[in-house]
Amino acid sequence: MRKTKLDAMKTRQLLIDTAIVEFARRGVSNTTLTDIADAAHVTRGAIYWHFSSKAELFNEIWKQQEEIKETTPLISDDYRDPLTVLRETLMAPLKAVAVDPKSRALMEILYHKCEFTPDMISEYEIKNSACFDKESLAKALKRCVESGQVSAAINIDVAAILLQSCINGIISNWLSQPEDFNLFALLEDLVDNMLKLLTTDNLRATSFQASLLAAL
């Protein structure tokens, strides 16, 4: 029976979904296209018809996550409390990895199961497009500064780097030792404590004298 275009699309998606599971379980370098074909119960010819190489399949996984993110409708931030928007921006990746098996598998691949090669999308690109939108984070920080909820003394670019590093570190640590703490139960406290470092009152309370800063 001749396969339709819809059948081909379903097979392609099956291969992508199977690759995520296999990459997260075995590691990217230890997984072959044949392994993925076997796990998806398709022929080797079928997988090579859709993907010429493992790198192409790997790249398609992350391109698809970026496309999903871009097409997901967002609630307008124009009339919302800026600090709430920032809080939700920081909580989103933590919540996703805590409750969604596919998100957890993707992060397991990204943080622990992948050795990047030149023909693969870089780790930096993945984190800043498909996973964590640095531009949105900077925008949310800027609105908090304008509203007076975050000190105007902060460097927004530096603050974005610090917050992104915190999120990346929490996810990586939890994936390594998930039994150490309940990520879902603690995600609000984790994010709220990050935000305390940026609030105007906290910055005033913990400001250092210029002479002390110069000595560090």
C-alpha positions, 0 to 999 in steps of 0.5 A: 500500500502506498504511503500518503504524505500524512503517513510520512509526517507521522513516521517522521514525528515518531522518529523524532519522539523516539530519538528524544527518548533514546538520546536521553536514555543512552546518550547521543554519542551512544545512539545510532540511527539504527537504534532509533529505527529499531525502537520506533519499529521502522526499517533502517530505510525509513529513518534514512529516508527522513534523516541523512544523519544523526546530527540532522535528526538531533538538529530537527529535535531542537528546531521543532522545540523552537517552532513550538515555542514561537507558535504558543500564544502568550498572554499580553504583558502590557497590563500585568505586574512586571515582577509577576511576569519576570517570576513566571518567566523564571518558573516556566523552565523549572516547572516544565522539566519537573512535570513534563516527561518530554521536557525532562528528557530534552533537558537530560539530553542537553545537560548530561547526554550530549557531546556537541560536534560542529554539525550540530546546533550549539548548546548556546543556541539551544539554551537561548532559543528553544529552551530559555528566551534570554531576550524575554528575560531582559525585557521582563527585567527592564520593565521591573526596573521601570516600575521600580520593583527592581533597582535601577542600579542593576546591569540588566545584561549581567542580571539576565546572565545571573538568573539564567545561570541559576536556572541552568544550575538548578535544572542540571543539579536536579537532573543529576540527583532528582532524589535530593529535592522535590523540584516541583514543590520548591520551584516557587521558593527557588525563584522567589529567593532569586528575585529577592536578590534584585528587589530595591529594598534588598539591594539597599540593605546589602549595598557595600561601601566603595572601599570594600568593593575596591578591596575585593 
